[in-house]
Amino acid sequence: MKRIITLLALLAPALLLPARPAQKLSLEAQMGAAQHQEQVEGNFEAAIAGYKKVIAEAGRNRALAAGALVRMGQCYEKLGDAQAREARKAYERVVRDYADQAEIVAQARVRLAALQSGGANAGRTEMKLRRVWTAGSVDFGRVSPDGRFLSFTDWENDDSLTIHDFATGENRRLTGKGTTAASSRSNGRSVLSPDSKQIAYDCYNEDGFEDLRIIGVDGSEPRVLYSNREQVRRIEPAAWSPDGRHILAGVRKKDDTWEMTLVAVGDGSVRPLKPLDRQAAQRARFSPDGRYIAYDTRGDIFLLETGTGRELPLVQHPANEYLLDWTPDGRILFSSDRSGTRDAWLIGVSDGKPQGSPELVQKDVGRSNPLGFTRAGACYYGTYAGTQEVYTAEIDLASGKLVSPPQPASRRWVGISRTPDWSPDGKFLAYLRGGQIVIRSAETGEERELKPKARSLRGLALRWAPDGKFLVVPGIDNEGRRGLMHVDVQTGDATLLVPLLERDTYFPRFDCSPDGKTIFYVSQDAPEGNDRTLFAWDLQTRRETALVRRRSLGSFSVSPDGRWLVLTAWGEPTNSQVLFIMPAAGGDLRELVRIDAEEANGRVTPLWTPDGRWVIFAKGARGKPTRDVQLWRIPAEGGEPTRLDVTIDNLWRLRLHPDGRRIAFDTSGGKAEVWVLENFLPPLRAAGKQ
């Protein structure tokens, strides 16, 4: 029986191809069978024999022959030092005899460079980490399997879908003004196809919902692959299947639930796979042979068998495990905090089952953004380099001038602090540093670290509770529940205060009523179209009340007496931003001031002065790295705004001290970076030697 199953596994790639008159397997099927031996069975000797047969029979199919040579060379490398010479011979043959196959020759040259040291250790190349690109304000997509391209959304240029060419260093816009897909405004998720010729991406349609679209890497043939405005609000691509026939995507339905879904590239038909939260669906990935989909949920990692839909547990541990990717040879790379830091671990997979125990391969990988592996085994990831700094300064609101220039709040945590807030009595300043909270005495400057007793902190917000005994922060408690948590400032004990609802991934904007009875927050994705909703959560009854729903509702704050809310939203048409005031219990909005779109700044929260007479707001560039942010004030009852003599570069969050004289704020600078890690994977053990 085992021999029959093995034979079927070998023939599986051939069964997916159209029937042919010849009795023997086609070259493509032979190549697939050899890859199966290499990537799934781990039988490198059998794979080499298969690749040799493909090379001998390839004839005019030079691309297939060159590809088989590279894969054969990689098999020799995995067999250890003794076979390094054979690996070099395979790569050298590609460079010498297949110069017309530019991409494959480039892969061979990379492997030759890695083997150039020769000798007894030639098969064990040195791990290399290098930065390959520095970008601006972008949202990374995925690297192409050949390592040539990276897709990304350029937030500085019309939210355009853009391709970066690592070979030339050039960026090429595919959507936005002046392109063939001018109406296709990307929303940040994009994935390159296995042949590196197409990109799948999510895109807003004219109704404010999302479509799934495809476009060529050269900008050709843009098309809508899937759109369902009656049932689907959002659709975010996660991965292409290895055969290029399907796209794995996360779908948010009208009932605000998410599910992992397959979309056929040919006709756009969909096949729901499994209910899954948004972030887990974004990280889901196909195995190299397409038999399985790996994903993480509830802190563990599972496999879904694509043919049967059967769920198989792979990594289960009390720690938090997050999928990073499949390696080209069919292993799973994941991050885990089981050792106290977020590290990269590796585990083998055979027939949907874990092989051996996880192996630590890289310490302290942090929250880097995995961008995918190339076929040669290079691992690309994105980071956001730069600084986040909390400052304090003294201001005279009457004259509108700075009394003392901004100074870093801490000399100890330089470049890594953010999100400040003053305590209700003004004696302390709290801010975030990584996964910890720092509480600083406003009088002595003494600092102490507070580690919340929770799984993690999420989002970019922090508020003191009105009693000064607790802090309110978004995060995940020790039971795995997401939401706003109450953190005791003395003990670090964390209690879930407001549960996270399915429509949100975290609470990006919230505030507390002065009496401590209500939490106000903006829903990230509201039930209707692209609108957002401001809610009030009663902490006693644990009931939610919708106060106002508007398109592009932004930041807000509660007045010192708790009676009013000041909030920002885009006007109609969307050529201006409007500052509104409304009753905290709900009611009509009163326009306070209208700001031209070129000067609008939705990320800096409008603030009340302690006496409730004035509202302070910011002007700056919309949707770009904000430089020269200007502070203004306007009477809460209405009137003409007055510019303060305060301009802050790259201002993010601003908080006013209860005395009305001191301010605390954070700034954010720096660039997005792409790094590549090479030769860091330990050799794959041969079959039967796990």
DAKARA-V714709 format. One record per residue. N is the residue number from 0. RES is the residue in one letter. NEAR is the number of other ideal C-beta (glycine too) atoms within 12 Angstrom. Layout:
n=N res=RES near=NEAR
n=N res=RES near=NEAR
This chain:
n=0 res=M near=7
n=1 res=K near=9
n=2 res=R near=9
n=3 res=I near=10
n=4 res=I near=13
n=5 res=T near=20
n=6 res=L near=15
n=7 res=L near=16
n=8 res=A near=27
n=9 res=L near=28
n=10 res=L near=21
n=11 res=A near=24
n=12 res=P near=30
n=13 res=A near=26
n=14 res=L near=18
n=15 res=L near=21
n=16 res=L near=20
n=17 res=P near=11
n=18 res=A near=11
n=19 res=R near=13
n=20 res=P near=7
n=21 res=A near=14
n=22 res=Q near=8
n=23 res=K near=14
n=24 res=L near=24
n=25 res=S near=26
n=26 res=L near=32
n=27 res=E near=25
n=28 res=A near=29
n=29 res=Q near=34
n=30 res=M near=37
n=31 res=G near=37
n=32 res=A near=39
n=33 res=A near=39
n=34 res=Q near=44
n=35 res=H near=39
n=36 res=Q near=34
n=37 res=E near=40
n=38 res=Q near=42
n=39 res=V near=40
n=40 res=E near=34
n=41 res=G near=32
n=42 res=N near=31
n=43 res=F near=37
n=44 res=E near=24
n=45 res=A near=28
n=46 res=A near=39
n=47 res=I near=32
n=48 res=A near=21
n=49 res=G near=34
n=50 res=Y near=39
n=51 res=K near=27
n=52 res=K near=25
n=53 res=V near=35
n=54 res=I near=32
n=55 res=A near=18
n=56 res=E near=23
n=57 res=A near=26
n=58 res=G near=12
n=59 res=R near=10
n=60 res=N near=21
n=61 res=R near=23
n=62 res=A near=25
n=63 res=L near=31
n=64 res=A near=32
n=65 res=A near=35
n=66 res=G near=37
n=67 res=A near=42
n=68 res=L near=42
n=69 res=V near=45
n=70 res=R near=44
n=71 res=M near=43
n=72 res=G near=46
n=73 res=Q near=47
n=74 res=C near=40
n=75 res=Y near=34
n=76 res=E near=39
n=77 res=K near=40
n=78 res=L near=30
n=79 res=G near=24
n=80 res=D near=22
n=81 res=A near=16
n=82 res=Q near=27
n=83 res=A near=32
n=84 res=R near=22
n=85 res=E near=30
n=86 res=A near=38
n=87 res=R near=33
n=88 res=K near=23
n=89 res=A near=38
n=90 res=Y near=37
n=91 res=E near=23
n=92 res=R near=27
n=93 res=V near=38
n=94 res=V near=28
n=95 res=R near=18
n=96 res=D near=21
n=97 res=Y near=31
n=98 res=A near=17
n=99 res=D near=15
n=100 res=Q near=28
n=101 res=A near=19
n=102 res=E near=30
n=103 res=I near=36
n=104 res=V near=28
n=105 res=A near=28
n=106 res=Q near=35
n=107 res=A near=38
n=108 res=R near=27
n=109 res=V near=33
n=110 res=R near=41
n=111 res=L near=30
n=112 res=A near=21
n=113 res=A near=32
n=114 res=L near=33
n=115 res=Q near=19
n=116 res=S near=18
n=117 res=G near=17
n=118 res=G near=14
n=119 res=A near=12
n=120 res=N near=16
n=121 res=A near=25
n=122 res=G near=30
n=123 res=R near=26
n=124 res=T near=32
n=125 res=E near=17
n=126 res=M near=19
n=127 res=K near=19
n=128 res=L near=22
n=129 res=R near=18
n=130 res=R near=20
n=131 res=V near=30
n=132 res=W near=32
n=133 res=T near=20
n=134 res=A near=35
n=135 res=G near=26
n=136 res=S near=28
n=137 res=V near=37
n=138 res=D near=32
n=139 res=F near=36
n=140 res=G near=44
n=141 res=R near=43
n=142 res=V near=40
n=143 res=S near=35
n=144 res=P near=37
n=145 res=D near=35
n=146 res=G near=35
n=147 res=R near=33
n=148 res=F near=42
n=149 res=L near=48
n=150 res=S near=48
n=151 res=F near=44
n=152 res=T near=41
n=153 res=D near=36
n=154 res=W near=28
n=155 res=E near=25
n=156 res=N near=27
n=157 res=D near=25
n=158 res=D near=32
n=159 res=S near=37
n=160 res=L near=51
n=161 res=T near=41
n=162 res=I near=40
n=163 res=H near=41
n=164 res=D near=24
n=165 res=F near=28
n=166 res=A near=19
n=167 res=T near=12
n=168 res=G near=16
n=169 res=E near=15
n=170 res=N near=27
n=171 res=R near=29
n=172 res=R near=32
n=173 res=L near=44
n=174 res=T near=38
n=175 res=G near=29
n=176 res=K near=17
n=177 res=G near=14
n=178 res=T near=27
n=179 res=T near=20
n=180 res=A near=32
n=181 res=A near=19
n=182 res=S near=22
n=183 res=S near=38
n=184 res=R near=33
n=185 res=S near=43
n=186 res=N near=32
n=187 res=G near=30
n=188 res=R near=37
n=189 res=S near=50
n=190 res=V near=49
n=191 res=L near=41
n=192 res=S near=34
n=193 res=P near=30
n=194 res=D near=24
n=195 res=S near=31
n=196 res=K near=26
n=197 res=Q near=34
n=198 res=I near=49
n=199 res=A near=45
n=200 res=Y near=50
n=201 res=D near=45
n=202 res=C near=42
n=203 res=Y near=31
n=204 res=N near=26
n=205 res=E near=16
n=206 res=D near=18
n=207 res=G near=23
n=208 res=F near=31
n=209 res=E near=37
n=210 res=D near=39
n=211 res=L near=44
n=212 res=R near=41
n=213 res=I near=41
n=214 res=I near=39
n=215 res=G near=29
n=216 res=V near=34
n=217 res=D near=20
n=218 res=G near=26
n=219 res=S near=17
n=220 res=E near=18
n=221 res=P near=29
n=222 res=R near=25
n=223 res=V near=28
n=224 res=L near=35
n=225 res=Y near=38
n=226 res=S near=27
n=227 res=N near=27
n=228 res=R near=21
n=229 res=E near=10
n=230 res=Q near=21
n=231 res=V near=32
n=232 res=R near=37
n=233 res=R near=42
n=234 res=I near=44
n=235 res=E near=46
n=236 res=P near=47
n=237 res=A near=44
n=238 res=A near=46
n=239 res=W near=41
n=240 res=S near=34
n=241 res=P near=33
n=242 res=D near=26
n=243 res=G near=24
n=244 res=R near=23
n=245 res=H near=36
n=246 res=I near=45
n=247 res=L near=47
n=248 res=A near=48
n=249 res=G near=41
n=250 res=V near=43
n=251 res=R near=36
n=252 res=K near=27
n=253 res=K near=20
n=254 res=D near=15
n=255 res=D near=26
n=256 res=T near=26
n=257 res=W near=37
n=258 res=E near=32
n=259 res=M near=45
n=260 res=T near=39
n=261 res=L near=37
n=262 res=V near=40
n=263 res=A near=24
n=264 res=V near=31
n=265 res=G near=16
n=266 res=D near=13
n=267 res=G near=25
n=268 res=S near=17
n=269 res=V near=27
n=270 res=R near=26
n=271 res=P near=24
n=272 res=L near=34
n=273 res=K near=29
n=274 res=P near=24
n=275 res=L near=34
n=276 res=D near=32
n=277 res=R near=36
n=278 res=Q near=26
n=279 res=A near=34
n=280 res=A near=38
n=281 res=Q near=38
n=282 res=R near=37
n=283 res=A near=45
n=284 res=R near=42
n=285 res=F near=37
n=286 res=S near=38
n=287 res=P near=34
n=288 res=D near=36
n=289 res=G near=34
n=290 res=R near=32
n=291 res=Y near=40
n=292 res=I near=46
n=293 res=A near=46
n=294 res=Y near=46
n=295 res=D near=38
n=296 res=T near=32
n=297 res=R near=25
n=298 res=G near=27
n=299 res=D near=28
n=300 res=I near=41
n=301 res=F near=34
n=302 res=L near=37
n=303 res=L near=39
n=304 res=E near=25
n=305 res=T near=32
n=306 res=G near=18
n=307 res=T near=14
n=308 res=G near=17
n=309 res=R near=17
n=310 res=E near=24
n=311 res=L near=28
n=312 res=P near=22
n=313 res=L near=36
n=314 res=V near=41
n=315 res=Q near=22
n=316 res=H near=25
n=317 res=P near=15
n=318 res=A near=26
n=319 res=N near=33
n=320 res=E near=36
n=321 res=Y near=41
n=322 res=L near=41
n=323 res=L near=40
n=324 res=D near=43
n=325 res=W near=42
n=326 res=T near=40
n=327 res=P near=35
n=328 res=D near=41
n=329 res=G near=42
n=330 res=R near=41
n=331 res=I near=46
n=332 res=L near=44
n=333 res=F near=44
n=334 res=S near=39
n=335 res=S near=37
n=336 res=D near=27
n=337 res=R near=24
n=338 res=S near=19
n=339 res=G near=13
n=340 res=T near=21
n=341 res=R near=27
n=342 res=D near=28
n=343 res=A near=38
n=344 res=W near=39
n=345 res=L near=35
n=346 res=I near=36
n=347 res=G near=36
n=348 res=V near=39
n=349 res=S near=33
n=350 res=D near=25
n=351 res=G near=28
n=352 res=K near=19
n=353 res=P near=30
n=354 res=Q near=29
n=355 res=G near=21
n=356 res=S near=14
n=357 res=P near=30
n=358 res=E near=28
n=359 res=L near=23
n=360 res=V near=28
n=361 res=Q near=31
n=362 res=K near=17
n=363 res=D near=18
n=364 res=V near=30
n=365 res=G near=24
n=366 res=R near=22
n=367 res=S near=30
n=368 res=N near=33
n=369 res=P near=37
n=370 res=L near=42
n=371 res=G near=44
n=372 res=F near=35
n=373 res=T near=36
n=374 res=R near=35
n=375 res=A near=38
n=376 res=G near=42
n=377 res=A near=40
n=378 res=C near=40
n=379 res=Y near=43
n=380 res=Y near=37
n=381 res=G near=34
n=382 res=T near=29
n=383 res=Y near=27
n=384 res=A near=23
n=385 res=G near=22
n=386 res=T near=23
n=387 res=Q near=33
n=388 res=E near=35
n=389 res=V near=43
n=390 res=Y near=37
n=391 res=T near=34
n=392 res=A near=32
n=393 res=E near=23
n=394 res=I near=33
n=395 res=D near=20
n=396 res=L near=32
n=397 res=A near=17
n=398 res=S near=14
n=399 res=G near=21
n=400 res=K near=19
n=401 res=L near=24
n=402 res=V near=20
n=403 res=S near=16
n=404 res=P near=16
n=405 res=P near=28
n=406 res=Q near=19
n=407 res=P near=28
n=408 res=A near=41
n=409 res=S near=33
n=410 res=R near=14
n=411 res=R near=19
n=412 res=W near=26
n=413 res=V near=15
n=414 res=G near=22
n=415 res=I near=27
n=416 res=S near=38
n=417 res=R near=38
n=418 res=T near=40
n=419 res=P near=46
n=420 res=D near=45
n=421 res=W near=37
n=422 res=S near=31
n=423 res=P near=28
n=424 res=D near=18
n=425 res=G near=24
n=426 res=K near=22
n=427 res=F near=33
n=428 res=L near=42
n=429 res=A near=43
n=430 res=Y near=46
n=431 res=L near=41
n=432 res=R near=32
n=433 res=G near=24
n=434 res=G near=30
n=435 res=Q near=29
n=436 res=I near=42
n=437 res=V near=34
n=438 res=I near=36
n=439 res=R near=33
n=440 res=S near=20
n=441 res=A near=27
n=442 res=E near=13
n=443 res=T near=11
n=444 res=G near=19
n=445 res=E near=16
n=446 res=E near=25
n=447 res=R near=22
n=448 res=E near=23
n=449 res=L near=31
n=450 res=K near=25
n=451 res=P near=36
n=452 res=K near=25
n=453 res=A near=35
n=454 res=R near=26
n=455 res=S near=31
n=456 res=L near=38
n=457 res=R near=30
n=458 res=G near=31
n=459 res=L near=27
n=460 res=A near=39
n=461 res=L near=45
n=462 res=R near=45
n=463 res=W near=38
n=464 res=A near=34
n=465 res=P near=26
n=466 res=D near=19
n=467 res=G near=25
n=468 res=K near=20
n=469 res=F near=34
n=470 res=L near=47
n=471 res=V near=45
n=472 res=V near=46
n=473 res=P near=41
n=474 res=G near=41
n=475 res=I near=33
n=476 res=D near=29
n=477 res=N near=20
n=478 res=E near=18
n=479 res=G near=22
n=480 res=R near=24
n=481 res=R near=32
n=482 res=G near=36
n=483 res=L near=44
n=484 res=M near=43
n=485 res=H near=33
n=486 res=V near=37
n=487 res=D near=25
n=488 res=V near=31
n=489 res=Q near=15
n=490 res=T near=16
n=491 res=G near=27
n=492 res=D near=21
n=493 res=A near=34
n=494 res=T near=28
n=495 res=L near=29
n=496 res=L near=35
n=497 res=V near=35
n=498 res=P near=25
n=499 res=L near=33
n=500 res=L near=27
n=501 res=E near=24
n=502 res=R near=32
n=503 res=D near=35
n=504 res=T near=28
n=505 res=Y near=32
n=506 res=F near=38
n=507 res=P near=29
n=508 res=R near=37
n=509 res=F near=40
n=510 res=D near=43
n=511 res=C near=37
n=512 res=S near=31
n=513 res=P near=27
n=514 res=D near=20
n=515 res=G near=25
n=516 res=K near=24
n=517 res=T near=36
n=518 res=I near=40
n=519 res=F near=45
n=520 res=Y near=45
n=521 res=V near=41
n=522 res=S near=35
n=523 res=Q near=32
n=524 res=D near=34
n=525 res=A near=29
n=526 res=P near=23
n=527 res=E near=21
n=528 res=G near=23
n=529 res=N near=28
n=530 res=D near=26
n=531 res=R near=35
n=532 res=T near=35
n=533 res=L near=42
n=534 res=F near=35
n=535 res=A near=35
n=536 res=W near=33
n=537 res=D near=20
n=538 res=L near=26
n=539 res=Q near=12
n=540 res=T near=11
n=541 res=R near=17
n=542 res=R near=16
n=543 res=E near=25
n=544 res=T near=20
n=545 res=A near=25
n=546 res=L near=33
n=547 res=V near=34
n=548 res=R near=24
n=549 res=R near=31
n=550 res=R near=24
n=551 res=S near=31
n=552 res=L near=37
n=553 res=G near=35
n=554 res=S near=38
n=555 res=F near=41
n=556 res=S near=42
n=557 res=V near=41
n=558 res=S near=30
n=559 res=P near=28
n=560 res=D near=18
n=561 res=G near=24
n=562 res=R near=22
n=563 res=W near=34
n=564 res=L near=43
n=565 res=V near=42
n=566 res=L near=44
n=567 res=T near=45
n=568 res=A near=37
n=569 res=W near=29
n=570 res=G near=24
n=571 res=E near=14
n=572 res=P near=10
n=573 res=T near=19
n=574 res=N near=16
n=575 res=S near=24
n=576 res=Q near=39
n=577 res=V near=34
n=578 res=L near=43
n=579 res=F near=37
n=580 res=I near=36
n=581 res=M near=32
n=582 res=P near=23
n=583 res=A near=33
n=584 res=A near=20
n=585 res=G near=21
n=586 res=G near=15
n=587 res=D near=12
n=588 res=L near=26
n=589 res=R near=21
n=590 res=E near=22
n=591 res=L near=34
n=592 res=V near=33
n=593 res=R near=23
n=594 res=I near=34
n=595 res=D near=19
n=596 res=A near=22
n=597 res=E near=15
n=598 res=E near=25
n=599 res=A near=35
n=600 res=N near=38
n=601 res=G near=37
n=602 res=R near=34
n=603 res=V near=41
n=604 res=T near=40
n=605 res=P near=46
n=606 res=L near=42
n=607 res=W near=39
n=608 res=T near=30
n=609 res=P near=24
n=610 res=D near=18
n=611 res=G near=24
n=612 res=R near=22
n=613 res=W near=33
n=614 res=V near=41
n=615 res=I near=41
n=616 res=F near=47
n=617 res=A near=43
n=618 res=K near=39
n=619 res=G near=33
n=620 res=A near=28
n=621 res=R near=31
n=622 res=G near=25
n=623 res=K near=23
n=624 res=P near=29
n=625 res=T near=32
n=626 res=R near=18
n=627 res=D near=19
n=628 res=V near=35
n=629 res=Q near=29
n=630 res=L near=36
n=631 res=W near=32
n=632 res=R near=37
n=633 res=I near=33
n=634 res=P near=23
n=635 res=A near=33
n=636 res=E near=14
n=637 res=G near=17
n=638 res=G near=14
n=639 res=E near=12
n=640 res=P near=27
n=641 res=T near=22
n=642 res=R near=20
n=643 res=L near=32
n=644 res=D near=19
n=645 res=V near=37
n=646 res=T near=24
n=647 res=I near=35
n=648 res=D near=23
n=649 res=N near=32
n=650 res=L near=39
n=651 res=W near=37
n=652 res=R near=42
n=653 res=L near=41
n=654 res=R near=42
n=655 res=L near=38
n=656 res=H near=31
n=657 res=P near=29
n=658 res=D near=20
n=659 res=G near=27
n=660 res=R near=25
n=661 res=R near=32
n=662 res=I near=41
n=663 res=A near=44
n=664 res=F near=44
n=665 res=D near=42
n=666 res=T near=34
n=667 res=S near=33
n=668 res=G near=23
n=669 res=G near=21
n=670 res=K near=21
n=671 res=A near=31
n=672 res=E near=27
n=673 res=V near=39
n=674 res=W near=33
n=675 res=V near=33
n=676 res=L near=34
n=677 res=E near=25
n=678 res=N near=29
n=679 res=F near=30
n=680 res=L near=34
n=681 res=P near=27
n=682 res=P near=31
n=683 res=L near=36
n=684 res=R near=23
n=685 res=A near=25
n=686 res=A near=25
n=687 res=G near=12
n=688 res=K near=17
n=689 res=Q near=19
